[in-house]
Amino acid sequence: MEAIKVIITIIQVISAVALILVVMGQDGKESGLSAAIGGGNGAETFMSKNKSSSMKAKLAKATKWVAVAFFVLSLVLNLFIAAM
């Protein structure tokens, strides 16, 4: 039981570091309110047809999956600690 707890803890630390790296790799929402008021950049809208295959979309998807993994590992680790 102790070995499983150590393995899950190591995996959780790895997922925490991965989550930090994935979030830090994303671009900020720089054009927030100014794009809504000013209409944004027309070329950017035209060029974002293939948005689902872009690096931004891949990083957003990776962020969701790593966050879910971190959350599930946290719950499992909490159950192991409570059982002891």
N, CA, C and O atoms as a GROMACS GRO file, in nm:
protein
  336
    1MET      N    1   0.083  -0.120   0.000
    1MET     CA    2   0.000   0.000   0.000
    1MET      C    3   0.087   0.126   0.000
    1MET      O    4   0.055   0.226  -0.065
    2GLU      N    5   0.196   0.120   0.073
    2GLU     CA    6   0.286   0.235   0.080
    2GLU      C    7   0.355   0.261  -0.054
    2GLU      O    8   0.377   0.376  -0.091
    3ALA      N    9   0.388   0.155  -0.126
    3ALA     CA   10   0.454   0.171  -0.257
    3ALA      C   11   0.359   0.236  -0.357
    3ALA      O   12   0.401   0.319  -0.437
    4ILE      N   13   0.232   0.199  -0.353
    4ILE     CA   14   0.133   0.259  -0.443
    4ILE      C   15   0.117   0.407  -0.413
    4ILE      O   16   0.105   0.489  -0.504
    5LYS      N   17   0.118   0.442  -0.286
    5LYS     CA   18   0.106   0.583  -0.246
    5LYS      C   19   0.225   0.663  -0.297
    5LYS      O   20   0.209   0.776  -0.344
    6VAL      N   21   0.344   0.606  -0.288
    6VAL     CA   22   0.464   0.676  -0.337
    6VAL      C   23   0.459   0.692  -0.488
    6VAL      O   24   0.494   0.798  -0.540
    7ILE      N   25   0.417   0.588  -0.559
    7ILE     CA   26   0.408   0.595  -0.705
    7ILE      C   27   0.306   0.700  -0.748
    7ILE      O   28   0.332   0.777  -0.840
    8ILE      N   29   0.190   0.703  -0.682
    8ILE     CA   30   0.087   0.803  -0.716
    8ILE      C   31   0.136   0.943  -0.684
    8ILE      O   32   0.107   1.037  -0.759
    9THR      N   33   0.210   0.959  -0.575
    9THR     CA   34   0.265   1.090  -0.540
    9THR      C   35   0.365   1.137  -0.646
    9THR      O   36   0.364   1.254  -0.683
   10ILE      N   37   0.450   1.048  -0.693
   10ILE     CA   38   0.547   1.084  -0.797
   10ILE      C   39   0.475   1.123  -0.926
   10ILE      O   40   0.512   1.220  -0.991
   11ILE      N   41   0.373   1.046  -0.964
   11ILE     CA   42   0.296   1.078  -1.084
   11ILE      C   43   0.225   1.212  -1.069
   11ILE      O   44   0.214   1.289  -1.164
   12GLN      N   45   0.177   1.240  -0.947
   12GLN     CA   46   0.108   1.369  -0.925
   12GLN      C   47   0.205   1.486  -0.936
   12GLN      O   48   0.170   1.590  -0.990
   13VAL      N   49   0.326   1.469  -0.885
   13VAL     CA   50   0.425   1.577  -0.896
   13VAL      C   51   0.461   1.599  -1.043
   13VAL      O   52   0.476   1.714  -1.087
   14ILE      N   53   0.475   1.492  -1.119
   14ILE     CA   54   0.504   1.505  -1.262
   14ILE      C   55   0.389   1.575  -1.334
   14ILE      O   56   0.413   1.660  -1.419
   15SER      N   57   0.264   1.539  -1.299
   15SER     CA   58   0.150   1.605  -1.363
   15SER      C   59   0.140   1.752  -1.322
   15SER      O   60   0.097   1.836  -1.401
   16ALA      N   61   0.179   1.784  -1.199
   16ALA     CA   62   0.178   1.924  -1.156
   16ALA      C   63   0.278   2.006  -1.235
   16ALA      O   64   0.248   2.118  -1.277
   17VAL      N   65   0.398   1.951  -1.255
   17VAL     CA   66   0.499   2.022  -1.334
   17VAL      C   67   0.453   2.034  -1.479
   17VAL      O   68   0.472   2.139  -1.542
   18ALA      N   69   0.392   1.928  -1.532
   18ALA     CA   70   0.342   1.933  -1.670
   18ALA      C   71   0.232   2.038  -1.684
   18ALA      O   72   0.226   2.109  -1.784
   19LEU      N   73   0.145   2.047  -1.584
   19LEU     CA   74   0.038   2.147  -1.588
   19LEU      C   75   0.095   2.288  -1.586
   19LEU      O   76   0.046   2.376  -1.658
   20ILE      N   77   0.195   2.310  -1.506
   20ILE     CA   78   0.259   2.442  -1.501
   20ILE      C   79   0.322   2.476  -1.636
   20ILE      O   80   0.306   2.588  -1.686
   21LEU      N   81   0.392   2.380  -1.696
   21LEU     CA   82   0.458   2.405  -1.824
   21LEU      C   83   0.357   2.429  -1.936
   21LEU      O   84   0.378   2.516  -2.021
   22VAL      N   85   0.247   2.354  -1.937
   22VAL     CA   86   0.146   2.370  -2.043
   22VAL      C   87   0.077   2.506  -2.029
   22VAL      O   88   0.052   2.573  -2.129
   23VAL      N   89   0.045   2.545  -1.907
   23VAL     CA   90  -0.022   2.674  -1.886
   23VAL      C   91   0.073   2.789  -1.920
   23VAL      O   92   0.032   2.888  -1.981
   24MET      N   93   0.198   2.777  -1.882
   24MET     CA   94   0.293   2.884  -1.912
   24MET      C   95   0.324   2.893  -2.062
   24MET      O   96   0.366   2.998  -2.110
   25GLY      N   97   0.303   2.785  -2.136
   25GLY     CA   98   0.328   2.786  -2.279
   25GLY      C   99   0.220   2.851  -2.361
   25GLY      O  100   0.238   2.876  -2.480
   26GLN      N  101   0.107   2.878  -2.300
   26GLN     CA  102  -0.004   2.938  -2.374
   26GLN      C  103   0.013   3.089  -2.385
   26GLN      O  104   0.078   3.153  -2.303
   27ASP      N  105  -0.049   3.143  -2.490
   27ASP     CA  106  -0.050   3.288  -2.508
   27ASP      C  107  -0.156   3.350  -2.418
   27ASP      O  108  -0.254   3.285  -2.382
   28GLY      N  109  -0.134   3.476  -2.382
   28GLY     CA  110  -0.231   3.548  -2.303
   28GLY      C  111  -0.346   3.596  -2.390
   28GLY      O  112  -0.336   3.597  -2.513
   29LYS      N  113  -0.452   3.636  -2.327
   29LYS     CA  114  -0.568   3.692  -2.398
   29LYS      C  115  -0.545   3.843  -2.412
   29LYS      O  116  -0.613   3.923  -2.348
   30GLU      N  117  -0.450   3.880  -2.494
   30GLU     CA  118  -0.409   4.020  -2.506
   30GLU      C  119  -0.516   4.107  -2.570
   30GLU      O  120  -0.526   4.226  -2.539
   31SER      N  121  -0.596   4.050  -2.657
   31SER     CA  122  -0.688   4.133  -2.733
   31SER      C  123  -0.826   4.141  -2.669
   31SER      O  124  -0.919   4.187  -2.735
   32GLY      N  125  -0.842   4.099  -2.548
   32GLY     CA  126  -0.968   4.093  -2.477
   32GLY      C  127  -1.070   4.200  -2.510
   32GLY      O  128  -1.141   4.187  -2.610
   33LEU      N  129  -1.080   4.303  -2.430
   33LEU     CA  130  -1.182   4.407  -2.445
   33LEU      C  131  -1.152   4.498  -2.564
   33LEU      O  132  -1.244   4.545  -2.630
   34SER      N  133  -1.025   4.524  -2.591
   34SER     CA  134  -0.992   4.614  -2.702
   34SER      C  135  -1.035   4.555  -2.836
   34SER      O  136  -1.074   4.630  -2.925
   35ALA      N  137  -1.028   4.425  -2.853
   35ALA     CA  138  -1.072   4.363  -2.978
   35ALA      C  139  -1.224   4.367  -2.990
   35ALA      O  140  -1.277   4.380  -3.100
   36ALA      N  141  -1.293   4.356  -2.878
   36ALA     CA  142  -1.440   4.361  -2.882
   36ALA      C  143  -1.488   4.501  -2.919
   36ALA      O  144  -1.586   4.515  -2.992
   37ILE      N  145  -1.422   4.602  -2.870
   37ILE     CA  146  -1.462   4.740  -2.898
   37ILE      C  147  -1.416   4.782  -3.038
   37ILE      O  148  -1.493   4.840  -3.114
   38GLY      N  149  -1.291   4.752  -3.071
   38GLY     CA  150  -1.233   4.796  -3.197
   38GLY      C  151  -1.261   4.702  -3.313
   38GLY      O  152  -1.230   4.736  -3.427
   39GLY      N  153  -1.316   4.589  -3.288
   39GLY     CA  154  -1.347   4.496  -3.395
   39GLY      C  155  -1.241   4.391  -3.420
   39GLY      O  156  -1.264   4.297  -3.496
   40GLY      N  157  -1.127   4.403  -3.358
   40GLY     CA  158  -1.022   4.303  -3.374
   40GLY      C  159  -0.949   4.315  -3.506
   40GLY      O  160  -0.973   4.409  -3.582
   41ASN      N  161  -0.863   4.224  -3.531
   41ASN     CA  162  -0.782   4.223  -3.653
   41ASN      C  163  -0.850   4.132  -3.754
   41ASN      O  164  -0.869   4.013  -3.727
   42GLY      N  165  -0.886   4.184  -3.871
   42GLY     CA  166  -0.954   4.106  -3.973
   42GLY      C  167  -0.869   3.993  -4.028
   42GLY      O  168  -0.920   3.885  -4.057
   43ALA      N  169  -0.739   4.017  -4.043
   43ALA     CA  170  -0.650   3.913  -4.095
   43ALA      C  171  -0.638   3.797  -3.998
   43ALA      O  172  -0.627   3.681  -4.038
   44GLU      N  173  -0.641   3.828  -3.871
   44GLU     CA  174  -0.633   3.723  -3.771
   44GLU      C  175  -0.757   3.635  -3.775
   44GLU      O  176  -0.747   3.513  -3.758
   45THR      N  177  -0.872   3.693  -3.797
   45THR     CA  178  -0.995   3.616  -3.806
   45THR      C  179  -0.995   3.529  -3.931
   45THR      O  180  -1.039   3.414  -3.927
   46PHE      N  181  -0.946   3.583  -4.042
   46PHE     CA  182  -0.940   3.506  -4.167
   46PHE      C  183  -0.842   3.390  -4.156
   46PHE      O  184  -0.869   3.282  -4.208
   47MET      N  185  -0.729   3.412  -4.090
   47MET     CA  186  -0.626   3.310  -4.081
   47MET      C  187  -0.657   3.203  -3.977
   47MET      O  188  -0.587   3.101  -3.971
   48SER      N  189  -0.759   3.223  -3.896
   48SER     CA  190  -0.788   3.127  -3.789
   48SER      C  191  -0.894   3.025  -3.831
   48SER      O  192  -0.968   2.976  -3.746
   49LYS      N  193  -0.901   2.994  -3.962
   49LYS     CA  194  -0.996   2.892  -4.008
   49LYS      C  195  -0.961   2.756  -3.951
   49LYS      O  196  -1.050   2.683  -3.907
   50ASN      N  197  -0.834   2.722  -3.950
   50ASN     CA  198  -0.789   2.592  -3.902
   50ASN      C  199  -0.747   2.599  -3.756
   50ASN      O  200  -0.641   2.548  -3.718
   51LYS      N  201  -0.828   2.662  -3.675
   51LYS     CA  202  -0.794   2.686  -3.536
   51LYS      C  203  -0.784   2.556  -3.456
   51LYS      O  204  -0.707   2.548  -3.361
   52SER      N  205  -0.861   2.454  -3.494
   52SER     CA  206  -0.861   2.329  -3.418
   52SER      C  207  -0.730   2.253  -3.430
   52SER      O  208  -0.699   2.170  -3.345
   53SER      N  209  -0.653   2.279  -3.535
   53SER     CA  210  -0.527   2.209  -3.552
   53SER      C  211  -0.406   2.296  -3.517
   53SER      O  212  -0.292   2.257  -3.541
   54SER      N  213  -0.430   2.412  -3.462
   54SER     CA  214  -0.321   2.502  -3.429
   54SER      C  215  -0.256   2.461  -3.297
   54SER      O  216  -0.308   2.378  -3.223
   55MET      N  217  -0.143   2.520  -3.270
   55MET     CA  218  -0.070   2.492  -3.146
   55MET      C  219  -0.148   2.541  -3.025
   55MET      O  220  -0.144   2.479  -2.919
   56LYS      N  221  -0.221   2.652  -3.041
   56LYS     CA  222  -0.302   2.705  -2.931
   56LYS      C  223  -0.409   2.605  -2.891
   56LYS      O  224  -0.433   2.583  -2.772
   57ALA      N  225  -0.474   2.545  -2.989
   57ALA     CA  226  -0.579   2.448  -2.960
   57ALA      C  227  -0.522   2.323  -2.894
   57ALA      O  228  -0.583   2.266  -2.803
   58LYS      N  229  -0.404   2.280  -2.939
   58LYS     CA  230  -0.341   2.163  -2.880
   58LYS      C  231  -0.300   2.189  -2.735
   58LYS      O  232  -0.315   2.102  -2.649
   59LEU      N  233  -0.249   2.309  -2.708
   59LEU     CA  234  -0.212   2.343  -2.571
   59LEU      C  235  -0.336   2.354  -2.482
   59LEU      O  236  -0.332   2.314  -2.366
   60ALA      N  237  -0.445   2.407  -2.535
   60ALA     CA  238  -0.568   2.416  -2.457
   60ALA      C  239  -0.622   2.277  -2.424
   60ALA      O  240  -0.667   2.252  -2.313
   61LYS      N  241  -0.617   2.187  -2.521
   61LYS     CA  242  -0.663   2.051  -2.497
   61LYS      C  243  -0.573   1.979  -2.397
   61LYS      O  244  -0.621   1.907  -2.310
   62ALA      N  245  -0.442   2.000  -2.409
   62ALA     CA  246  -0.348   1.938  -2.315
   62ALA      C  247  -0.369   1.991  -2.174
   62ALA      O  248  -0.358   1.917  -2.077
   63THR      N  249  -0.400   2.121  -2.163
   63THR     CA  250  -0.425   2.179  -2.031
   63THR      C  251  -0.545   2.112  -1.965
   63THR      O  252  -0.541   2.081  -1.846
   64LYS      N  253  -0.651   2.090  -2.042
   64LYS     CA  254  -0.770   2.026  -1.985
   64LYS      C  255  -0.739   1.885  -1.937
   64LYS      O  256  -0.779   1.847  -1.827
   65TRP      N  257  -0.668   1.807  -2.018
   65TRP     CA  258  -0.641   1.667  -1.982
   65TRP      C  259  -0.545   1.656  -1.865
   65TRP      O  260  -0.563   1.571  -1.778
   66VAL      N  261  -0.443   1.740  -1.862
   66VAL     CA  262  -0.347   1.735  -1.750
   66VAL      C  263  -0.414   1.783  -1.622
   66VAL      O  264  -0.386   1.729  -1.514
   67ALA      N  265  -0.502   1.882  -1.631
   67ALA     CA  266  -0.574   1.929  -1.512
   67ALA      C  267  -0.668   1.821  -1.458
   67ALA      O  268  -0.678   1.803  -1.337
   68VAL      N  269  -0.735   1.749  -1.547
   68VAL     CA  270  -0.823   1.640  -1.502
   68VAL      C  271  -0.740   1.530  -1.437
   68VAL      O  272  -0.779   1.475  -1.334
   69ALA      N  273  -0.627   1.497  -1.496
   69ALA     CA  274  -0.540   1.394  -1.438
   69ALA      C  275  -0.490   1.436  -1.300
   69ALA      O  276  -0.487   1.355  -1.208
   70PHE      N  277  -0.451   1.563  -1.285
   70PHE     CA  278  -0.405   1.613  -1.157
   70PHE      C  279  -0.516   1.608  -1.053
   70PHE      O  280  -0.493   1.571  -0.938
   71PHE      N  281  -0.637   1.644  -1.093
   71PHE     CA  282  -0.751   1.642  -1.002
   71PHE      C  283  -0.782   1.500  -0.957
   71PHE      O  284  -0.804   1.476  -0.838
   72VAL      N  285  -0.784   1.405  -1.051
   72VAL     CA  286  -0.814   1.266  -1.017
   72VAL      C  287  -0.704   1.207  -0.927
   72VAL      O  288  -0.734   1.137  -0.830
   73LEU      N  289  -0.580   1.236  -0.959
   73LEU     CA  290  -0.470   1.187  -0.875
   73LEU      C  291  -0.477   1.245  -0.734
   73LEU      O  292  -0.446   1.177  -0.637
   74SER      N  293  -0.518   1.371  -0.723
   74SER     CA  294  -0.534   1.432  -0.591
   74SER      C  295  -0.641   1.361  -0.510
   74SER      O  296  -0.623   1.336  -0.390
   75LEU      N  297  -0.753   1.328  -0.574
   75LEU     CA  298  -0.859   1.257  -0.504
   75LEU      C  299  -0.816   1.116  -0.462
   75LEU      O  300  -0.842   1.074  -0.350
   76VAL      N  301  -0.749   1.045  -0.552
   76VAL     CA  302  -0.702   0.909  -0.521
   76VAL      C  303  -0.600   0.913  -0.408
   76VAL      O  304  -0.604   0.830  -0.317
   77LEU      N  305  -0.509   1.007  -0.413
   77LEU     CA  306  -0.409   1.019  -0.309
   77LEU      C  307  -0.473   1.053  -0.175
   77LEU      O  308  -0.430   1.003  -0.070
   78ASN      N  309  -0.574   1.137  -0.177
   78ASN     CA  310  -0.648   1.170  -0.055
   78ASN      C  311  -0.717   1.047   0.002
   78ASN      O  312  -0.721   1.029   0.124
   79LEU      N  313  -0.772   0.962  -0.083
   79LEU     CA  314  -0.836   0.840  -0.036
   79LEU      C  315  -0.734   0.745   0.026
   79LEU      O  316  -0.763   0.680   0.127
   80PHE      N  317  -0.614   0.736  -0.031
   80PHE     CA  318  -0.510   0.652   0.026
   80PHE      C  319  -0.466   0.703   0.162
   80PHE      O  320  -0.443   0.624   0.253
   81ILE      N  321  -0.453   0.833   0.176
   81ILE     CA  322  -0.412   0.891   0.304
   81ILE      C  323  -0.520   0.873   0.408
   81ILE      O  324  -0.490   0.845   0.525
   82ALA      N  325  -0.647   0.887   0.368
   82ALA     CA  326  -0.758   0.871   0.464
   82ALA      C  327  -0.772   0.726   0.508
   82ALA      O  328  -0.817   0.699   0.620
   83ALA      N  329  -0.733   0.631   0.423
   83ALA     CA  330  -0.745   0.489   0.456
   83ALA      C  331  -0.638   0.447   0.558
   83ALA      O  332  -0.653   0.345   0.625
   84MET      N  333  -0.534   0.524   0.569
   84MET     CA  334  -0.426   0.486   0.662
   84MET      C  335  -0.458   0.534   0.797
   84MET      O  336  -0.381   0.513   0.890
   0.00000   0.00000   0.00000
